[in-house]
């Protein structure tokens, strides 16, 4: 809920722009100007407009923050008039919130131009987060829902959580209901088992004891068995055997179908999560720990499956079993039935009281589990560094803290779960003893109940232990499942920052021309990495990119392949903005060999063919030869079929780099990006690769980043980036001729370094 409501003064001002209190859907107060001065203002959203109302405060205005003075709002009065800026919603795109120390900026693109929309302190961060999320969802096709007024914020949040849980449950249920035939079979087996469980105590108690063993002719006559007591006993025995056989077959089918459905359901959830993760932008993975994502994909999907396979169907079966059992007991003897269920309200109260704790503890366990997985992943991935620096003992100590937190979380869950189980079992045991005592009294002192009926009653009460025990722990399963499903749907519902247009332009016959116009980009607003970049690369041209570390070279090539979107300006390939191109075509025609090489688990051949799965063995070998990788591959135990582990730990840095180059060669891109492609190879290998690259770059547009300037001798043109700007541009001779130029100085330093190495 907003801390400040729209005042009559601001509503009056908004009326001038046809924005009334009735059509305002979202609003949030703001309190900063872009210059960092305190103001009073609001961001208001309707179905088709976004309005920013700002009021400049007099210089002598005293700002009272919550907790100071009388606890009033930031500014007590409205001493001036509001200025209003109105934006059309359909012209807004790529909105985002950028957080700084103590302040935040709401920004985005409007009609193709980058704009700052509003600024605010952390005081209104929560309100603006809500507005931002709903607006962003609306821009991607979701419905824009108005804020609802409630009596209190706590009630609203509580109701929202309930709706959220119901929504998550229904979405997860759809995975389960995909397999309707199997679900029907599963439910039938549960019903069969439930019917047998209900019939069994009646068959053993009332029928066997009170009618067959007591030789009740009037009862046996209804089955044409009057006087045939041995035959009746045989019939009862056969029925008991058949009941157990049917129950065993039903249990077998349950296990078989349950295993089939559970594995498929878990597969579907993991596939959907992984599919969404593969479509998310690079920023998502930069801001997430690998261990945390692994926990979601593996552990969370299993917990969701556990409840919907082992819990949900049995809820209905056990609930029906309880109802039918008490109905039968009531028809046998209503007094005994009332005595048997007198303690049931206590179980309901216990469930309501203890269930919220399970939800909270499930969340704590997930966070602890994520921390353990993340720590273990870091240690396994960086095992070489850990051992090289002798940090094994320190890493063990670091692991103990998250592991201890997970242990405590698990213990707390077990404690609460045991409270459920102990209280449920206590109630059921007391009920059983109570039935025996009261039942024996009725048998000995009255004629209202027979011994067989008492045995039937006790059988039913004991049989209720199973359903009652089930309900004692099913709520723990439900909490774990919905908690896990919520985290999975956070990934499935995540909106990629880099999105393809509905009708993208296909890049069917690429030429490889690149044009960058007035481009500015920063990972955060106010901190541009690249500023006002203008480059034009012709078809088939090789452009060398030079600059100090951190100048923005890698950022530039990442923007060309649209791993990020520019803040201002445009990047065009063959005259079309990369934002308008089909992502599949863009990525297929732009290949990158990065300084951070990753080798996947699998054979050498599959790693080379990663970007072109239809490649033949001859194509793979040709690419390896061009990358000067064929020689060392042939020395591997199984040649191109040698299995290498994740990250290629069996290979040297230079060998991994050459595999990466071979991978790019086989992809046959029209635009080739070499980001320090020869950084991890020795001089001899570098010369071999450079010789191969001469043939490779023919007919392709190539952007080559290098600190080792000798690798750029074949470049048609060079640009020097410094401080996020292009400061020098021209051929190698032209740049070297600039006295005290950055390129000239870098080249001199490298030549001196090489001379020193030769002296040694």
SULUR-V399591 format. One record per helix or strand. SS is the DSSP state (H for helix, E for strand). FROM is the first residue (numbers start at 1). LEN is the number of residues. If there is no record, write none. Layout:
BEGIN
SS;FROM;LEN / SS;FROM;LEN
END
This chain:
BEGIN
H;8;8 / E;26;7 / E;38;8 / E;49;8 / E;83;6 / H;89;3 / E;92;8 / E;103;8 / E;113;9 / H;122;18 / H;153;24 / H;180;33 / H;217;5 / H;229;51 / H;282;5 / H;290;43 / H;334;7 / H;344;38 / H;383;6 / H;392;54 / H;451;42 / E;505;1 / E;514;8 / E;524;1 / E;527;1 / E;530;8 / E;542;6 / H;553;8 / E;568;6 / E;576;2 / H;578;3 / E;581;1 / H;583;7 / E;590;4 / E;602;2 / H;604;8 / H;617;10 / H;630;5 / H;639;3 / E;643;2 / H;646;3 / H;653;15 / E;671;5 / H;683;14 / E;701;5 / H;709;4 / E;717;6 / E;725;6 / H;732;5 / H;742;18
END
